[in-house]
Amino acid sequence: MITTDRTEFRGALPAGGRLIGLDVGTKTIGTALCDAGWSFASPALLIRRTKFQKDKLALAEMIAAQQVKGIVIGLPLNLNDGSESPRSQSSRAFARNMADLDLPIFLQDERWSTVAVTRTLIEQDASRAKRAELVDKMAAAYILQGAIDALVAI
């Protein structure tokens, strides 16, 4: 199941459980994990993209090791009107290719994730190199936190 409907995704996880958040880029995949009670999301690994099957294997191993019950993937919509973009279609294709892991997948609006995270890192006086290393996995945590906040409210 792949959905943008929070209620449908929540219904697929009646017992809750740990979720993984993904910020899928062309060069990296930022990952984040949340606790089983959906209280907080934390940045996890940064996966440098190679071939899709290798990337998927790395994610599948992480999902198994962390006993993940659902996947939240950032959906990059256009900032001004919320419409879909070519990057949105790429994220949807990534989700379709992950569907055979047999976990519910939720596509979460990620319009402001990178901007918010970058602003926070600049405020913390992080160097450009440090920001480049952290931004994708912190964006994944931002995306995942937004999703779990919405799920808990249902």
BELTACOR-V527461 format. One record per residue. N is the residue number from 0. RES is the residue in three letters. PHI is phi in whole degrees, -180 to 180 (999 if undefined). PSI is psi as a letter, one per 30 degrees, with the letter a starting at -180 (none if undefined). BURIAL is I if it has 24 or more other ideal C-beta (glycine too) atoms within 12 Angstrom, else O. Layout:
BEGIN
{{N & RES & PHI & PSI & BURIAL} {N & RES & PHI & PSI & BURIAL}}
END
This chain:
BEGIN
{{0 & MET & 999 & k & O} {1 & ILE & -122 & k & I} {2 & THR & -148 & l & I} {3 & THR & -109 & g & I} {4 & ASP & -94 & j & O} {5 & ARG & -59 & e & I} {6 & THR & -65 & e & O} {7 & GLU & -64 & e & O} {8 & PHE & -64 & e & I} {9 & ARG & -61 & e & I} {10 & GLY & -64 & f & O} {11 & ALA & -80 & f & I} {12 & LEU & -128 & i & I} {13 & PRO & -61 & f & O} {14 & ALA & -100 & g & O} {15 & GLY & 72 & b & O} {16 & GLY & 113 & l & I} {17 & ARG & -65 & k & I} {18 & LEU & -119 & l & I} {19 & ILE & -114 & k & I} {20 & GLY & -108 & k & I} {21 & LEU & -128 & k & I} {22 & ASP & -109 & j & I} {23 & VAL & -91 & j & I} {24 & GLY & -114 & a & I} {25 & THR & -77 & f & O} {26 & LYS & -110 & f & O} {27 & THR & -141 & l & I} {28 & ILE & -125 & j & I} {29 & GLY & -83 & k & I} {30 & THR & -123 & l & I} {31 & ALA & -147 & l & I} {32 & LEU & -129 & l & I} {33 & CYS & -122 & l & I} {34 & ASP & -73 & l & O} {35 & ALA & -66 & f & O} {36 & GLY & -90 & g & O} {37 & TRP & 59 & h & I} {38 & SER & -92 & e & O} {39 & PHE & -148 & k & O} {40 & ALA & -110 & k & I} {41 & SER & -129 & k & I} {42 & PRO & -59 & k & I} {43 & ALA & -124 & c & I} {44 & LEU & -91 & l & I} {45 & LEU & -112 & k & I} {46 & ILE & -102 & k & I} {47 & ARG & -80 & k & O} {48 & ARG & -69 & k & I} {49 & THR & -129 & c & O} {50 & LYS & -92 & k & O} {51 & PHE & -56 & e & O} {52 & GLN & -61 & e & O} {53 & LYS & -68 & e & O} {54 & ASP & -63 & e & I} {55 & LYS & -64 & e & I} {56 & LEU & -62 & e & O} {57 & ALA & -61 & e & I} {58 & LEU & -68 & e & I} {59 & ALA & -62 & e & I} {60 & GLU & -65 & e & O} {61 & MET & -64 & e & I} {62 & ILE & -60 & e & I} {63 & ALA & -66 & e & O} {64 & ALA & -64 & e & O} {65 & GLN & -95 & g & I} {66 & GLN & 54 & h & O} {67 & VAL & -74 & k & I} {68 & LYS & -107 & f & I} {69 & GLY & -160 & l & I} {70 & ILE & -121 & k & I} {71 & VAL & -115 & k & I} {72 & ILE & -115 & k & I} {73 & GLY & -66 & k & I} {74 & LEU & -112 & j & I} {75 & PRO & -78 & j & I} {76 & LEU & -97 & l & I} {77 & ASN & -65 & k & O} {78 & LEU & -60 & e & O} {79 & ASN & -78 & e & O} {80 & ASP & -129 & f & O} {81 & GLY & 75 & g & O} {82 & SER & -76 & l & O} {83 & GLU & -80 & l & O} {84 & SER & -124 & l & O} {85 & PRO & -58 & e & O} {86 & ARG & -66 & e & I} {87 & SER & -62 & e & I} {88 & GLN & -64 & e & O} {89 & SER & -65 & e & O} {90 & SER & -67 & e & I} {91 & ARG & -64 & e & I} {92 & ALA & -64 & e & O} {93 & PHE & -60 & e & I} {94 & ALA & -61 & e & I} {95 & ARG & -59 & e & O} {96 & ASN & -73 & f & I} {97 & MET & -92 & f & I} {98 & ALA & -60 & f & O} {99 & ASP & -74 & g & O} {100 & LEU & -77 & f & I} {101 & ASP & 58 & h & O} {102 & LEU & -122 & k & I} {103 & PRO & -64 & k & I} {104 & ILE & -123 & k & I} {105 & PHE & -115 & k & I} {106 & LEU & -95 & j & I} {107 & GLN & -103 & k & I} {108 & ASP & -53 & k & I} {109 & GLU & -120 & g & I} {110 & ARG & -51 & e & I} {111 & TRP & -108 & g & O} {112 & SER & -62 & e & I} {113 & THR & -66 & e & I} {114 & VAL & -62 & e & O} {115 & ALA & -63 & e & O} {116 & VAL & -68 & e & I} {117 & THR & -62 & e & O} {118 & ARG & -60 & e & O} {119 & THR & -61 & e & O} {120 & LEU & -66 & e & I} {121 & ILE & -65 & e & O} {122 & GLU & -61 & f & O} {123 & GLN & -87 & g & O} {124 & ASP & 62 & h & O} {125 & ALA & -74 & k & O} {126 & SER & -67 & l & O} {127 & ARG & -58 & e & O} {128 & ALA & -62 & e & O} {129 & LYS & -67 & e & O} {130 & ARG & -62 & e & O} {131 & ALA & -61 & e & O} {132 & GLU & -73 & e & O} {133 & LEU & -101 & f & I} {134 & VAL & -59 & e & I} {135 & ASP & -69 & e & I} {136 & LYS & -74 & f & I} {137 & MET & -71 & e & I} {138 & ALA & -65 & e & I} {139 & ALA & -61 & e & I} {140 & ALA & -66 & e & I} {141 & TYR & -63 & e & I} {142 & ILE & -62 & e & I} {143 & LEU & -65 & e & I} {144 & GLN & -63 & e & I} {145 & GLY & -60 & e & I} {146 & ALA & -67 & e & I} {147 & ILE & -70 & e & I} {148 & ASP & -61 & e & O} {149 & ALA & -69 & e & O} {150 & LEU & -67 & e & I} {151 & VAL & -66 & e & O} {152 & ALA & -74 & f & O} {153 & ILE & -75 & none & O}}
END
